[in-house]
Amino acid sequence: MNKDSKIYVAGHRGLVGSAILKTLQSKGYTNVIGRTSSELDLSNQVAVQKFFSSEKPEYVFLAAAKVGGIVANNIYRADFIYENLMIQNNVIHQSYLNGVKKLLFLGSTCIYPKDCPQPMKEEYLLTNTLEYTNEPYAIAKIAGIKMCESYNLQYGTNFISVMPTNLYGPNDNFDLEKSHVLPALLRKIHLAKLLSENKTEEVLKDLGLKNLEEATDYLSKFGVTAHSVEVWGSGKPRREFLWSEDMADACVFLMEKGDFKDIINSSPREDAEGSGYEIRNTHINIGTGEDISIKNLAEIIKDIVGFKGNLVFNIDRPDGTMRKLTDVSKLNSLGWKHKLSLADGIENIYNWYINK
């Protein structure tokens, strides 16, 4: 990419897209464009066609997606598979039709089987059953990987798929019902601290409510009181977390230095008949290669926030997959490694949240 290349970041206001936009701007790219969902509905085929025909971006970061935590994924199953398939199908196909030089598609490590060997290598894709709660979202993302891979093989495009681990950072979703575990825990523990310090106005401002009784009733649904915070599950599952701006740095690194042909050269395998090569699993994991239990994560957040109450683990709630750790050796071999530690990242996002 040249510094004046026209670059389209789809989903530029979200957690992932905003981090990519910030990274591109910090590196001196001057012709980066984005559209809000109200300006461009990416699930609308005609609208996406018109956008690509008129704007003609040279490079595309496909970071737009419908995302959510374990509850949202399980409840809104149809929404997650439909909206994500429509978004990525439209953007990827129009990128091909309009001669985009390079596209980077962002997925998620939920593409791997529920009982996947650890750490999860790219080659483990489609080797077993998916986690049920987020199966529709995972299937959509797997379809995106296969779409990029197939367009590359049939049409000679240069579309790369990356699968980031659990992300957190500026512009994350802190909704108590729909967010992922780290921002949800951070907000719950923060609100519990405010309750314990009798900071009623701050609690009401955070929740957008008018009286304390209404606020405490609402927070009780999520196990938040002045004395304790409920954590779903046993606390034993282990998760990997990556600062969103580290993820963005990896994405820009790959767009600058990696090509599909370079990725597949290291991983072809002969097919069963010996008549040629199967090209599979060309996606790249993005992560730290380090994980932590949910219990320890909650304790770190509690210490950083300064909450003196208790953490209560509700074993009637689902744990989900017991461990999800990425093997990042492919990415590391290309020359990239994460920079920010988890503790420093949590402190950063907490400061961002309270200042917002």
N, C-alpha and C positions, 0 to 999 in steps of 0.2 A: 504494500500500500504506500502510495505517496502521501505527503502531508496535505495535499489539496485534493486527494481522491474523494469522490462523493460516497459517503458511508451512511447507510441507513441502519439505525438501531431500533428494531421493533420491540416495543415495550420499554421505552426509554425512561419512564417514570417509576418503574417497579424496582424492587430490590436488586435484581440482576442487571437490568438495563441501565438504571441510573449509575451503577458502579462502572459499567462499561463506558458509558458516555463520559463520566468524570475522568476515567483513565485515558481515553482517547484525547480529550481536551488537554490533559496534563502533558501528554506526549507531543502536543503541537499539531494535531490534526484539525484542520480549519473548516472542513466542509462536511460536518456531521449533521444529519437531519433525523427528525423523529416526528411522530404524530401521536396525539392522544387518542384514546378509544372513541371519544366523541368526534374527533376529526376524521378518523379512519377506522371503520369496523373491519378488523382483519378476518372475521368469519364470513364476510360478504365478498363473494367471488368477483363480482363486477367492480366493486369499489377498489379491491386490491389490484385488479387488472388495470384500472384507470390510473391508479397511483404509480405503478411501475412503468406504465407507458409514458407518463408525463415526466416523472422524476428521473428515471433511468439511473438508479444507484449502481455504483461499480462493485461495492462490497456490502454485505448484509450480515448483521448480527441478529439472529432470530431468538430474542429473549422474551418475547410476548407469550404468555400462557395463563391459563386459569390454574391457580395453585391454592393449596390449603393444607391443614393438618389432618390428623387421623380421623377426627370427627367429620370434618367437611368432606373429605374424600369418600367416606363410607356413606354419608347421607345423600350427597349430590352426585351420585355415580353417573347418571346420564349426562349432566352438565359437563362433568370433567372429561368424559370421553368425546362427546360431540364437539364442544368448543375447542378443545386442543387439536383434534383432528382437522377441523375446518381451518383454524389459524395456520397450522404448519403446512397443510396441503396447498393452500392458496399462496403463501409466501414462497415456498420452495418451488412450486411449479412456475410461478411468475418470474422468479429469479432465473430459472432455466430459459424461459421464453424470451426474456429481455437481456440475456447475455451477461448476467452478473458474473464477475470474474471469480469471486470467492464468497461462499456463505458459511457461516458458523451457526450450527443448530445446537441449542442448549436443552438437554434433557435432565435426567435425575437418576441417582443410583437405585431408585425404587424399581428400575427395570430388571434388577437381578432377582433370582428365585428367593422365596421366603427362607429356605434352609440352605442358602448358598454357602459354599466353603469360604472360610475367612483367611486372609483378606480377599475381597472380591476382585478377580481378574476379569478383563474384558472378555476373555474366552468363555466365561461362565454364563453369558447371556443365552436365554432360551434352553437351559439345560434342566429346568424343573419348574414346579408350580410357583406362581407369584403370590405375594402376600395379598389376602383377600380384600382387606380394607381399602387398598389403593390400586387394585387391579385395573379399573378402567383408565385411570391416569397413566399407569405404567404401560398399558397396551398402546395408548396413544403415542407415548414417547418412543416405544419400540418401533412403531410404524414410522415415526419421523427418522429414526436411525436408518431403517431399511429403505426409506424413500431417498434419502441423501446417497446412500450406498448404491442403490439401483440406478439413480440418475447419473452418478459418476461412471458406472460400468457401461451403461447403454449410450449415454450422450457425451461422455467425456467432460462433465462438469467438475468443479473443484469445491465440493461441499463437504465440510468437516463436521462431525458430531462429537460433542463433549458431554460428559456426564458428571456434573459437580455433585459432591457430597452435600450434606445438610449445610445450608448457608445462613448467615446472619449478618446484619449490618444496617447502615442508613437506609431509610425508606422501607424497612421490613414491615410486615403485617403484624400488628399487636392485638388484633381482635381476640377476645378471650375465648370465643367459640371456634374460630376458623384458623387461627395462626398455628405455626409450628411450635415445637416444644420449648426452644430457647427463648424466643420473644414472649411466649405465653407465660412462662415461669418468671421471667424478668418483670413483666408488668404486674403479675399477681403478687409477687414478693414486694415490689415497690408500693403497691396499694395497701398491702398489709402493714407495711412500715408507716405509711401516712396515717392509717387508722390508729395504730398503736401510739402515735405521737399527737393524736387529736387534731390533725391538720385537715379539718373538715372541708374548708374551701378548696384545698388542693385536690382532695378526693372527688368532690363534685365537679370541678373543672376537668379533671382527667376523664371522668365518665360522661360528662355532659348532662348531669342530672341536677335537680333543684333542691332536694332535701336529703339529709343523712339517712333517714329511715329507708327511703327508696334505694339509696346507694348500698346500704348494708344488706338489704334484702336481695338486691341484684348480685352482690359479690358472694353472698352465702351459697348461691347456685354453683359457684366455681370453687367453693371451699376456701374462701378468703375471709379471714377475720383479723381482729387486732392482735390475736395471740397465735394464730397458726395459718399455714397455707397447705392446701391439699395438693399432692402430686399424684398424677394418675399412675397406677401400676405399682410394682414392687420396688422400683428404683434400680433393679438389677440390669435391665437392658443397657447395652453399650452403644454409643453413637459417636460419630465423627463430625466435627464442626469446622467450617472454613469461613474466615472473614470475607465478606463479599468483594472487597476491593482487591484481595489476593486472587480470588477467582477471576475478576475482571482482568487483572494483569496477565493471568495465564491465557485467557481468551485472546487478548490483543497479541500476546507473544506468539500464539499459534497462527493467528491470521497474518502476522508479519513473516514468520519463519517456517511454517509447516504447510505441506501440500498433501493432498490425498495420495498421490503416487509414492510419496516418501513414507507414509504411514503403512500402506499395504505391502511395500517391499520387504518389511520385516516380519510379516505374519501370514504369508500364503500357505496353504496346506493342500496336498494332493487329495483329490476326491476318491470315493470308494472304488471306482472303476479304474483309477489310475490314468484317466484320459485327459486330465488337465488339473487346474487349480481352483479350489473353492476360495472365494474371497469373502470372508466373514469377519465380524467383530472388529470393524475398522474404527469404531468410536474410541475415545480417549477418556479415561477417568481423570477428574480433577479433585484433588483432596490433599489432606495432610499426611495420611498414612498412620494417624494416631487417633485413638478413641478414648472415651471416658464413660463411666456409668452415669445414668440419669440421676442417681442419688448424689454422686460427687459433683455433677454439674449444678444441681440445685443448691448444694452447700456452698459452692464457689459464688454463685449469684447472690445467695443470702449474705455472705461475708462482704461482697462488694457493695451491695445495696445498704447494708448495715441493719438488717432486720434481726431483732433479738428473739423472736418467737420460734415456734416449732414447725418442722416439716412433717406432714402426716401423709404416709404412703397408702393410697387406697387400692388394695389388691383386688377389689371387685371390678376395677377398671382394667382394660386390656393393656398388656405390655407391648404388644406388637412383636416384631422380629427381635430376637434376643441380642443379636449383634449385627452391625452393618459397618464394615470397615473396608475402604477401598485399597486396592493395590495400585499405587501410583508410579510403579517402576517405568511404565511406558512414557509417561509425561516427564519424569525425572531424566530419563535417557535422552529426551529431546532438549534438555537444558534448563528446565524450570523447576523451582521448588518454592513452597510457601514461605512467608516471612513472619507473619504475626502469630504470637502464641494465643491460646484460648483465653487465658486470664486477662491479657492485655486487650484482646478483642471485646470481651464482655465489659470491661471498664469503659472502653471507647463507646460501645453501643448504649450503655446506661447513661453516660454523659450526653450522648446525642438525644436520647429519649427524653430526659428531664429538661433539656434545653428547648426541645420542640413543644 
